[in-house]
Structure formats: structure tokens, C-alpha cells
């Protein structure tokens, strides 16, 4: 059976023919009328204040005993696996550890800002081992970081919510 040749038609449309300029102008004016500059400023201020407050915040990482704390220090200084630029993360965490040691540790608790906390958890989460004894030792180090990370997630969520409110205000949209 022979195939029929198909012809293609090209249709061109000028977009200005599709949009009534007066209607587009009215829609634009209606959107602009919903935008509240004071609300935008208020939302922006709330975002900036939250970011500033959270950037200075430290999170408690409480170990059950001094051995677990020392195991964490030992891990970061000698065992943390890294690739390429991740080496900078290990270096920065070790600087924080040196400062923590210098300042002294009370009640097996260290205080870390979000970045070293998240980076420590990241490097710990890459660890592998063998056997029950190693598994227990590892979990006793990892668990305090998991608990502290819950607080960082709540803070990150707060900032995301504030940024959504700001974006909505900038577009004249009300969030529920």
C-alpha cells in the first residue's frame, strides 16, 4: 500500500491579535491594586529578621557521655571521608572542634551553628562499619546530631514560610 504524502500547513498569529490591549491593561491595574506595599515591607522585614536571628543561633548537641563526645572529635579529625571540596567542610568543622575544646565542654554538650551541625551529620552519615559493637558506637555519636537537626529543620521551615508570605504579598495574593 502506498503512503500518501502529507502536507503541513503553517499558521502564524500575531500575539497582539489575541490580547485586547485595554483588557490587558485593566488586568494589570487590577493586579497592581491588590499589591500592598506596607505588607511587602513587613514581610521582607520578617524574613530579614528571621534570617539574622537564625544565622546567630547555636544548637545543643548533647552526648550521653564524654566517650561519645571524644569519639565524635576523633571521627571528624581522623576518619571523616570526603571528596574534593568536601575537604573544606572537614577543615571548618575541625576548627570549630578546636574552639569548643579550648572553651571547654560542660555536661557533654557542644553548641554548633547550623552549618557545622549539618556538615557533621553529613560526614557521619557517610560512615560505614562492621558488627554490633561498631554499630552501637556509631549510633551513640550520630543520634545527638539527629535530635539537634530537628531544630534546624524547624528554623529552615520558618524562613521558607516567611519567604512564601513575602512572595505572595509581592504578587498580591493572599495565602491561607
N, C-alpha and C positions, 0 to 999 in steps of 0.2 A: 504494500500500500504506500503510495507516495505521500510525503508530508506537504502540507500547504504552507506556503511562505506567509509568515505573519508580518503585518506591517505595524509599526509602532507610531503612535501619534504623540507629538509633544505639545503640551498645553502650557502656556505661560500666563501668569497672572501678576498683575501689578498689585502689591500688597495695599497700596493706598486705595484701591478699588474695594477692598474688603472691609476697611475700617472707616467709619464715618468720623472725620476729624473732630467734629463738635461732640460726638458721643464719647470719643476717647478722652477729650479734654474734660468732659463732665465726670467721667470715671476717675480720672487723675485727681481732679479737685475734690471728689468725694473721699478718696483715699487720704489725701492730704488733710482733710478736715477731721479725720479720725486720729491723726497723729498728735499726741500730747507731749510737747517739748519738756514740760516740767516732769512728766512721768519718765521720759527718756533720761533726763539728767539724774533723777532719783535712782533709777535702775542702774545707771552707769556708776554712780557713787557707791551703791550697794555692792556691785561687782568688784570695784577697786578696793573697797574696804575689806571685803572678804578675802580677796587675794593677798592683800597686805598682811592681814591678821594670820592667815594660814601659812604664809611664807615664813613667818617668825615662829610658828608653833613647833613644839617638840613633842614627841610621843614616847611614852614609857614602854620599854621592853624589859619585862621582869622575868628573870630566870629563876628556876626553883632553888638553885644552889650555885655556889661560886665555881664549882667544877664545870657546870654547863656554860657559865659565862666565859671561863677560860677556854673551853672547847671552841666557843664561837670566835674568840680572839685568835686562837691557834688556826682555826679553819680559814679565816679571812687572810691571815698573814702568810700561810704556808700551803693551803690546799685549794683555794678558790680557783676554779677553772675559768679561763677567759679566752676570748678570741679577739684579735685585732684591737680595736679601740675600747673594748671592754676592760682592757688593762687599766685605763684611766679611772674606771669605776672602782677597781680594787685599790688603786693608789689612794683615791679620795677617801674611801671607807677606812683604810688603814690610818690615814691622817686623823680622822675622827676618833678612831680607837685610841690612838696615841694621846689625843687631848682628853678623852674620857679617863684613861689610866692616870694621866697627870692630875686631873681634877679630883680623882678618887671616885669609887663606886660605893654606893650605900644600898644595903638590902638587896644586893644582886640585881639592881635595876640600872639600866643605862637609858639616856634620853637622846633620841635621834630625830632630826628633822625628816620630812617626808622622803626626800631623795635618797639619803643614805639608808633609810629604813627599807624602802622599796628595792634598792640595789642589793642590800644584804640578803633580802628574801629571794631575789632573783638568783644570786650566786649560790645560795643554799639549795634552791630548788633544782639546780643542775647536778647536784651531788648524787653519786650512786655508791653502793656499797654491797656488802655481803653479810648474811647471817643476822640472827636476832640481836646480838649484843650491839652490833654496829647500828642496826635499825633503831633500837631504843635510844642510843646515844644521839643519833641524828635527830630523831623526833623531839627529844628534850631541848635541842637547840632551835629547831625550826618552829615549834609551837608558839613560843613567845612572840615571834615575828608575825605569825598569822593573826594573833589576837590584836597586836598593835596596828596591823594593816586595816582592820575593820574601821578604826577611827579615821585613817587617811581616806578610805573609800567614802565615808560619810562626808568628810570635808570636800572631796572632789565632787560629790553629788550635789552638795550645797552650791558650789560655784557653777556647775552645769545648769542647775535650776535658775540661778540668778541670771546667767547668760541667756537662757531661753526667754526669761521675762524681758530682758533688755531687747533682744531681737524682736519679740512680739511688739513691744512698745514702739520700736523703730518702724515697724510695718503697720502700726495702727490696729493691731489685732489684740483681742482680749483672750487671755488664757484662763482656763477653768481650773 
